[in-house]
Amino acid sequence: MSGSIEEENKLPINEESLTENAKRILEKRYLVRDEDRNIKETPKELFERVAQNVASANEKYNDDRTVEKEKKEFYQALSNLAFIPNSPTLMNAGTEIQQLAACFVLPVEDTMEGIYETVKDTALVHKSGGGTGFAFSRLRPEGDVVQSTGGIASGPISFMKVFNQSTDTIKQGGKRRGANMGILHVSHPDIKKFVEAKDNEEALTNFNISVSVDNKFMEAVKNEEEYPLKNPKNGEITEYIDAKKLFNKIAKQAWKNGEPGMIFLDKINEDNPFPSNNPKDKHYIESTNPCGEQPLEPYEACNLGHVNLSKAVRDGEVDWEYLDQIVDLGVRFLDNVIDVSDYPIDKIEEKVEANRKIGLGVMGFHDMLIELGVPYDSDEAVEKAQEVMKFINSKARKVSRRIAEERGAFPNFDESNYDEPIRNSTLTTIAPTGTTGMIADVSNGIEPIFAVSYAKNVLNGEQLVEVNDKFIKIAKERGFYSKELEEKVKEKDSIQDMEEIPEDVKELFKISLDIDPEWHIKIQAAFQKHTDNAVSKTINFPNDADMEDIASSYLLSYELGCKGITVYRDGSRSEQVIETEESSKEKGLAPRSRPDVLEGETEKVKVGCGKSLYVTATADEDGVFEVFTQLGKSGGCVRAFTEANARLISLALRSGVDPEEIIKQLKGIRCPSPRFDGGGEMILSCPDALAKSMERFISSEEDYDLDVSVEKGRNPECPECGGPLVYEEGCATCKLCGYSDCS
């Protein structure tokens, strides 16, 4: 019998649990729209749609799990934000698309036919809302002779560019931006070129890249030995390299811009449900999904879901009974997702059905620690991570075995690898929860909180700065709260230098950059110890970290049993951009080139000289691009100056000047004849009209917001709303609009 959350009354239905920010994200990204892009469902109806669709899988089986009973349980968990599945399930369940998995891996074989077949399959997966991972390790190196034609091979990186361009094309029409993982084995002759493939931040923009390494390479690094590079076509050794020198090159590149990451392939295949150390074995794993947490065989997919740990604390203790029930529900939910999903490729459907992998994970871990009074960077937190994940993994396994008794084991089940039949070949994954974590209003996955105060979008595109509600609650309970303190905290990301806050409270509310990278890795390793698949996490470094710090973190993650590692040095990417801009100043700023077609709006504004000023503003994917003006039908100096203003503004916009700065310079300039326009707003002059028209245009575009600035040493800005991007779980995520470069 499945556990009943309803009977235990642990999850009373609460449709008001969504914050305004969560509702805004649901409206922008998840709620179903009609053909005219008008929203046609509420958040409540979204949860009902998903619950109904996933529970409908029960119709296929003759056990005691009814559709109506589990629909109600699923709805309760979803609407109370106790359990949230991955984004494609929220978006597509119960719709025409019905593709509910987030993670895919596709093969890249060393033939032109195989490569372009995979490009086509990739487009289909991206169109359906999934992300894709590839190992390019089987492709012959650049310059190798192609015997069938006598030509010269172009190498893995050139074909990665083909996949990248395909992703650019597909993402223009979809709900989610396509994301890829590109992996190359450290033994490939092109490995040095691969490591530097994203040195230019404009290259491979739709890829995360990682180097896959084996134990032999890591031991060669530690022992300062040579390591062989081999042509994958025939296995011949092309050269021996200094392993530590290459390792340091990887670390240096990651220091510069966060990539490449590193994947420990032997550890992954050691924990493979079908253990193998032979790359020719059909079950051998050589790639992961875009964020690295889901190792998969070629043509496999996996659907993910997240238990909200912030709700699993009662009276300062972990509520194990509650956690038991929500894990039970999560496994049943994710197993059902396999049965109701439609996949864009037959081979994927066959592989998913054969192995039935699911990935149950967590969100809100730091919230849980705060509720328990445990600092994130402590041995107690590491112990709690192991304790919680061991419980989740053990319970998930029990539930999967129970389902196997009722509905059968996964078809590829091999008795030599398991004690008894089980429904799913893997059960647990710690995946990114960038947008879903924002819906639940909790810390992402197993990451620390990103700030103690943060901005949220409210009505009319305005932003409201709020302080972490748990901090406010503790401050009031401990008697050190004041309105002045709250306002002071709003001006900071970190509170560690505030003397008026007790030390033990500051310890609880350390943000990512307050925490030594070693503790980030220890927490990741603690969760990995009891996770079937892998763990998505970013190891954050301060801006002044050096290359040796990055190298040490790679070695530590390997020693502690992690399956991969992603690092980010604060401000490294934006700093690199600024350095490029500074160097370009010596030559003069160069405006970005104009596309053949741009979309825009024209506005008619009445001005004081009795004429109508027509203002046309256009935008490209980076923001406002050009402004054109026409002043009535008359000529003369006023029209000439107005046109000149527009041309100079356009040049500034195309050269990267913040539109807000331009608006500030023009807004408020007064001429002798101010007047009200048709909307009741005072127009002081033609420049004032131009500024106000630009302001309205930007505010009307949901992809562009004002009040954004990026300083040296801070993270780059969101391409959709201009907010600051936070690097967590291997992804750049915007905390204002929910944008993620991994989805």
C-alpha positions, 0 to 999 in steps of 0.5 A, a space after each residue: 500500500 502506498 503512503 497516504 499524505 491526505 490521511 496524515 493531514 500533513 499537506 492541507 491544500 493551500 493555493 495561496 502558498 505562491 509568492 507574487 514572484 512565483 506567480 509571475 514566473 508561472 505566468 511567464 514560463 509555465 501557464 498554458 497559453 492559447 494561439 494568441 499567446 494569451 494565458 488560459 489557466 491559473 496556477 491552481 489549474 496548472 497543478 490540477 493539469 499536471 496531477 491529473 495527467 501523471 495520475 492517469 498512468 494508473 489506468 494501465 495497471 491492475 493494482 490499488 492505486 487509483 487515478 482519483 486518489 493519487 490525483 488528489 495526493 499529487 495536487 496537494 503536494 504540488 500546490 503546497 510546493 512540497 514536491 515540484 517536478 522538472 520544468 518540462 513536466 510542469 509545462 507539458 503534462 496534459 498538453 499536446 507536447 506531452 514530453 515530460 523529461 528534462 535530461 537527454 544524452 545522444 550519441 555522436 558517432 564518427 560518421 557524417 551520417 551519424 553526426 547529422 542524424 544526431 543534429 536532427 535528433 537534438 533539434 527535436 529534443 530541444 523543440 520538446 523542451 529537453 536539454 541534451 548532452 554529448 560526448 564528442 570523444 569518438 570523433 577523429 581529431 582535426 587534421 586526421 585523414 578520412 580514408 573514404 574520401 581522402 579528405 581531412 577531418 575537421 575535428 570535434 570542435 568544428 562539429 560542436 559549432 554545428 550543434 550550437 548553431 542548430 540550438 540557436 535556431 530552435 530556441 527562437 520559437 520554443 518555451 525553453 532555451 535549448 541547452 547542451 553539454 559538450 564533453 571530450 575525454 582527456 585522452 583525445 588529441 584535440 583536448 588542448 583546443 577543447 579546453 580553450 574552446 570557450 576562451 571567447 565568450 561568444 563561442 559555443 554559447 549554447 554549450 556547457 563544456 566539461 573534460 571527462 577524465 579517468 583515474 589513470 589521468 588523475 593519478 598521473 597528475 598527482 604523480 607528475 607523470 606523462 599521459 598518452 593521447 590516443 586517436 579514437 579512430 584506431 586507438 593509436 597513441 599520438 603523443 605523451 603529454 605532461 598530465 599536470 601541465 594539462 590539468 593546470 591548463 584546465 584549472 586556469 581556463 576555469 579560473 578565467 570563465 568557469 569552464 571547462 568543468 571536470 567529470 570523473 568517468 570511472 566513478 560514474 561507471 563504477 556506480 552505473 546500474 550496469 557497471 562497466 569499464 569498457 567504452 565499447 559496452 552498450 551500457 557504458 556511460 560517457 556523457 551527462 545532461 547539460 548540468 552534469 547531474 544525470 549521467 546517461 547512456 546514449 538515447 536515455 532520458 530521465 525525469 526529475 523531481 525535487 523534495 522541498 526540505 524546508 517543509 520537512 522541519 518541525 519544532 527544530 527537528 527533521 520531521 522524518 515521518 513527513 519526509 517518508 511520505 513525500 519521498 514515497 509520493 515523489 517516487 510514485 509520481 516520477 515513475 508514472 511520468 515515464 508511462 505518460 511521456 511521449 518522446 520525440 525519438 523512438 530510440 529514446 522511448 525504447 531506452 527509457 522504458 527499458 531502464 526506467 531511470 528517475 531522479 528524485 532530489 531536493 531543494 531548500 537544503 540551506 533553508 532546512 539548515 537554518 531552521 535546524 540552527 546548523 551553519 552551512 559550513 560545518 561538520 554538522 551540516 555535512 553529517 545532516 546532508 548525509 543523514 537526509 540523503 541516505 534516508 531519501 535514497 533508502 526510502 526511494 529504493 523501498 518504494 521502487 521495490 514495492 512498485 516492482 512487486 505490483 507493476 514489474 521490474 524495469 525490463 533490463 533488470 539484471 539479478 546480478 546487480 540487485 538483491 531483489 526486483 526493483 522498478 527503476 534502475 536509478 532513483 536519486 539525482 541532485 538537479 538544479 532547481 533554479 526556476 522551480 526553487 524560485 516558485 517554491 521560494 527556497 534556496 536552490 537545490 543544495 546551494 547556500 542562499 545567494 543573498 540575505 536581501 534580494 530584489 523581486 519583481 512586482 507590478 508594472 515591472 518595478 522591483 522591491 527589495 526584501 530581506 530573507 524572512 527567516 532572518 527577520 523571524 530570528 531577529 525578532 525572536 532574538 530581540 535585535 530587530 529594528 526597522 533601521 537594521 532591516 533597511 541596512 541589510 537591504 543594502 547588502 548581499 552579505 551581513 558578515 561585517 555587521 556588528 549589530 548582528 549576533 555571530 551565531 546568526 551571521 554563521 547561519 546566514 552565510 551566502 555562497 561567497 562567505 563560504 570557503 570552497 572546501 565546504 562547498 565540495 564537502 557538502 556536494 560529496 556528502 550528498 553524492 555518497 547517497 545519490 544514485 546519479 550525480 549532484 549539480 552544484 557550483 563551487 563558488 570562489 571569491 574574485 581574488 582566488 587564484 588558479 591554484 585554488 581552482 586546481 586544489 578544488 578539482 583534486 579535492 572533489 576527486 578525492 572525496 568521491 564526487 562525479 564531477 565539479 563546476 566552479 565559478 570565480 565571482 565576476 570572472 566572466 563580466 570582468 573579462 568582458 570589461 577588459 575587452 571593452 577597456 581594450 576596445 576604448 584604445 581603438 574607439 568603441 565599435 557599434 554592433 552591426 545592424 541586422 536586416 530586420 528588427 522589430 519595434 514600435 512607433 509612438 506619436 507624442 504631442 510636443 510644445 511647438 504644436 507638432 507631433 513627434 513620431 518616435 520609433 524604437 527597435 530592439 534586438 536580443 541584447 536590448 534597445 537597438 536604435 531610435 528614429 524620430 520625425 517631427 511633423 512635416 516641417 524642416 528647419 533646425 528643430 527637426 535637424 537637431 531632433 534627428 541628430 539626437 536620435 542618431 547619436 542615441 542609436 550610436 550609443 545604444 549600439 555601442 553598449 551604453 545603458 539606455 537608462 543612462 541616456 534616458 536620465 540625460 534627456 528626461 527633464 530637459 525643458 523648452 519654452 513651450 511644455 504641454 500635456 500629451 494625449 495621455 495626460 503626461 507633461 512633455 517638457 521638450 522634444 528631448 524629454 518626449 524622446 526619453 519618455 517614449 524610450 522608457 515606455 518602450 523598454 517597460 512594454 518589452 517583457 524581455 527588457 527592464 530598467 534600473 540595471 547596472 553591472 560593476 566590475 567584479 560582479 556577475 553579468 546581467 540577465 539577457 531577458 530582464 537585465 537582472 544580475 545572474 547568479 552562478 548556482 548548480 552549474 547554471 547562470 540563473 536570474 533571481 528576478 525573472 527565472 531565466 537560466 542558461 541551462 533551460 
